[in-house]
Amino acid sequence: MKLLRYGAFGQEKPALLDAKGGLRDLSGVISDFAGKTLGSASLAKIKALDPESLPLVQGSPRIGACVGDVHNFIAVGLNFADHAAETGAAIPKEPILFNKAPNCIVGPYDDVMIPKASVKTDWEVELAIVIGDGGSYIDEKDAMAAIAGFCVCNDVSEREFQAERGGQWAKGKGCPTFGPLGPWLVTPDEITDVQNLGMWLEVDGERVQNGSTKTMIFGAAYLVHYISQFMRLDAGDVITTGTPPGVGLGFKPPRFLKGGEVVTLGIDGLGTQKQNFVPFKAS
């Protein structure tokens, strides 16, 4: 299934994508794709429905992040061998973990705002995992069963904040609007091999990232297993799993976003995103 949320920010409704590309409203079945509604029992109930029996959403509503009310937004650093090489970093022996602020999550087509005083805002196309039936100390062989689905994430990053302000990555990762997710949450049964998906990102039409999940150092199942050794993974938690080469930091000289750019990105089978990067504006 391809699941999504539509409507105004903070008022999104759940829907599924039918075979013709239409949005079918699920608000009469579940309240939202958030927390326990992403568990296996809830998703099985939705899968058993006839999409044609659900109301067809009219018009072209805003598409929100494909998961709501996220409590834990976990990220993995330097998890692609070719990206580690472009940064000059050693291959990690264990996954590097940090957090993005959950309130940085926005929809896949929403504007992304350059932070105040930013000089090194960067892009990162990433595969994100959304937890369904979570827990602690999950065996790697059971990890795929703990996953509700996969989606596209733009792990927007401010490199000066990340690396030059005390070495705490979270400072450059959780600025407002730095977490576009979606458009769809794609259930694992639709993906033949999550470790062989093409990934790409363009800035103003120029292809700058062109990679694949096959170069991930630690795969999706292992990451769920590994992270669950240190914290409980709950339904609706998001894990974004690292980026292939081609980030602005890796260019010589480096290239960063100033505002005014259009960034488009996608992953095979998971859909595409498009964001206008806009200058800082106080809310």
Order of alpha helices (4+ residues) and beta strands (2+ residues): beta-beta-beta-alpha-beta-alpha-beta-beta-beta-beta-beta-beta-beta-alpha-beta-beta-beta-beta-alpha-beta-beta-beta
